[in-house]
Amino acid sequence: MPFALKKSARRSRNTFTRVSRPSEISHKWKMLRWLQVLKGGADRMHVVWSVKSLAVLFGILAGLVCVLVGMCYSSLWLYNKAVTSDFFVTRHIDVSGNVRLSREMVLEYGGVHEGDNCLAVSIAKVEMNLRQTPWVEEVSVKRLLPDRFVIKLKERMPSFWIQRDGVLYYANEKGEIIAPVESRNFLSLPTLHVFAGAEGDIPYILRLVQGMKQGVLPMEMGAISSITLSPGKGIEVYMEDREMRLSISTDDWDGNIVRLGMALGDLARRHELRQVREVRSVNGNVWVLFHQPT
């Protein structure tokens, strides 16, 4: 008897496919719904916390601003009290290192005086004012509370008088102008003359002064009446009390000045300096000219 083949009503399915039951599907939808609700709540909570954080931050910043404003106001109030208090009135000003400038001139140039409030004085301004003074090379100002200032100076020391455009100036060892000659700071010094064409010999003035300080030349600055620079004779030194002139060529300067010093020393040992009118040191030789006997 032949078998009757009957098609099964059940569907074929994959071995790994699981058929979800209606109850399981409902449970999944419920879980998904709860997750959506929780996520929405979390978002709302995040927004709320963000707003609160910003409010706290603005509160902190506002507090800091109030504190800073209060500190600034207090500082200004204290400063105004200090600069108007008699406790900080300047009563002592110590000045040292001044030679040409008197104490009164230093205070005038610096712009500081006894009776000023010590805290109201600007040290930087006082130092700047003094540095702008022709005589001051270096300056240091210290404030010693409650009522004292200490001013230390290093002045430019003049060595010569020099005339420029009809005005007589003080000049240093390098021939650099310091300040005009005035009655209140008058000092008698040798006169420096620089003729046209001899400007390049100005550095030899310092070397001449150094030679006198080192004893190479047996003379002192106080004995010199004038120094003249000229293209023809180099450097000429005139001593009025002896009526004697020294001429030094700038060629082979070191050798010329050594030979001149030896010649002057020899003349002094022989007691002949009073008879000398001029001594020239040039081209490796020393020439001595004597006064004509009367």
Sequence and secondary structure as in RCSB ss.txt:
>XXXX:A:sequence
MPFALKKSARRSRNTFTRVSRPSEISHKWKMLRWLQVLKGGADRMHVVWSVKSLAVLFGILAGLVCVLVGMCYSS
LWLYNKAVTSDFFVTRHIDVSGNVRLSREMVLEYGGVHEGDNCLAVSIAKVEMNLRQTPWVEEVSVKRLLPDRFV
IKLKERMPSFWIQRDGVLYYANEKGEIIAPVESRNFLSLPTLHVFAGAEGDIPYILRLVQGMKQGVLPMEMGAIS
SITLSPGKGIEVYMEDREMRLSISTDDWDGNIVRLGMALGDLARRHELRQVREVRSVNGNVWVLFHQPT
>XXXX:A:secstr
        SS    TT     HHHHHHHHHHHHHHHHHHHHHHHHHHHHHHHHHHHHHHHHHHHHHHHHHHHHHH
HHHHHHHHT GGGB  EEEEES SSS HHHHHHHHT  TTSBTTTS HHHHHHHHHTSTTEEEEEEEEETTTEEE
EEEEE    EEEEETTEEEEE TTS EEEE  GGG     EEEE TT GGGTHHHHHHHHHHHTTSSS  GGG  
EEEEETTTEEEEEETTTTEEEEE STTHHHHHHHHHHHHHHHHHTT GGGEEEEEEETTEEEEEE    
